[in-house]
Amino acid sequence: MLSAMQTTRLEHDFLGERAIPDEVYYGIQTLRALENFHITGIPLKSEPLFVQALAYVKKAAAMANRDLGVLDSAMAECIINACDRVASGDLNDQFLTDMIQGGAGTSVNMNANEVIANVALELLGKRKGEYEFCHPNNHVNCSQSTNDAYPTAFRIALSNKLVGYSKALGELADAFAAKGEEFRNVLKMGRTQLQDAVPMSMGDEFKAFATNLREELLRIEDSRRLISEINMGATAIGTGVNAPHGYADLVTKYLREVTGLDLSLAGDLIEATYDTGAYVQLSGVLKRTAVKLSKICNDLRLLSSGPRTGLFEINLPPLQPGSSIMPGKVNPVVPEVVNQTAFYVIGADLTVTMAAEAGQLQLNVMEPVISFALFTSISYLTNACHTLREKCVVGITANAQHAENMVRNSIGIVTQLNPVLGYEASAEIAKEALKTGKTVHDIAVTDRQLLSQEKWDEIFTFENLIRPDFIQ
C-alpha cells in the first residue's frame, strides 16, 4: 500500500499502467508478481547467491552484446556497473518476488532486469523509470530469455551454495573421525537387527560414520559438474532467436570469467532448455545424504538411550530439560532435529522429481519450485551439519566400562569360539547361557571344560575382540 505522502512514478507494460514508489528499484512487472504470488512468503532476497548469480548473468550478457555490437559501449558499461552493484549485495532488499511463482521464473528475471535498469539509469544521470534510456527488456535482457537466463543463474547459485554445504558436511565427518580416534580403545558390542552380534571398537563405529559421510562429498562434486553445463544463448526454446551469431559461446566465456566456475555451453540447446535431469540427480544426492545423516542420528539416539534402561554406551551433551512433567529427563534433541531435517529433504526430492517430470515440450515451467526445493534442502542440510557437529558430536563421551561389561557378559562373544569348538557346540553354549543366565565363560571353561583358561585368554584379548585373528 502507498502512503499518502509517498511519491510515485508511473510505469507501464502491455497490460496497463501502475504507480511505483519512487524509492524502489524494481518496476511494474515485479509489482505484478508481488500482487499475484503469495505462496511461501519467502522472497528471492532470502537466496543472496541467486541474486548474485542473476547479476553475473546480466553482466556477462552485456559484455557479449557490447563485443558483438548489439549494445553501444556506454550503455553496456552502465549495465555492467549496475550488475556489479547488485552482485555486491547492496540491493538484495529489492528482490522480493516469491520463490514459488508461475511463469517459469519470468518474474525473477524481470525483477533483476528492472533493478539493474534503474541502477544503470541513475549512473546515466537519469531518473528511475526513464526506460527510453535504459530499458529492462531491450537493453538489460538483450539477447536473452527467462528460459536461458533463469536456469543459468540457478545453476551458478546452486554450484556456489554447494561449496558451503560441502564444507559443513566435511567438518561433520572430521568431527566423527576425531571421535573415532578418541574412542579407539573402547570395547563395545556390535549389533545386527538390534540383537547382540560380535564385539568391536567404538572408535571403529565412529570412524565408519565419518567414512559414510565423506563418500557424499564425492557425489556432491559429481553433481556440481553436471550443473556446470548451461544453456545461455538458447533464448526462448533453444533456437537462439534474437541473439546474434557467436553470442552463446561468447557469453559463456564471459560467465566463466565473471563467476570463476568451469561452465560449459550445452551441445544441444533445445534439449538443454527443457531438460532438468541434473536437478533430479542433485536432489537424489541430497536425499541420499539426508538418509545417511538420519540413520547416523538414529544410531546416536539408540547408543545414548537410557540412562538406566537403555544401551547407554555414549552420553550426548545435555542441552535442555527434556520434559515438562518428568524431572531430570534429557532428550537427544539435536539428533531428533536432524532426523526431521532429513525427512524434509527426502520429501523435497519427491517435489523435484514431480516438477521435473511435469515439463512439456520445449520448456519446463516448474523450475521455480525445483529451485525452492533445492535451495531450502541445501540450506537446511548445511544448518543440520553445523548443529549436529557443534551441539552434539564434539561433546559426545563414552561410557567405556559399561560398554565393556556388556561385551563380557553378552552371549554374542560365543561366535569367537566357532573355529575352536565348532558351530554346534557353540550354539549349545549360547542356548544354555540364554536359559540360565550364566556367562559364556563359565559354561565353556568352568562347567563344560571345553577349553582352558589360557585358550580363553588368548581368544578374548581386547585386540582380538576388535580386530580378530583366526584362532583354532
GIKA-V990239 format. One record per helix or strand of 3 or more residues. SS is the DSSP state (hx for helix, st for strand). FROM is the first residue (numbers start at 0). LEN is the number of residues. If there is no record, write none. Layout:
SS:FROM:LEN / SS:FROM:LEN
This chain:
st:7:6 / st:15:6 / hx:27:9 / hx:43:3 / hx:47:20 / hx:72:15 / hx:91:3 / hx:105:18 / hx:135:5 / hx:145:37 / st:186:6 / st:194:7 / hx:201:25 / hx:246:13 / hx:268:6 / hx:276:27 / hx:332:25 / hx:366:25 / hx:392:3 / hx:399:9 / hx:411:10 / hx:422:14 / hx:439:8 / hx:452:7 / hx:461:5
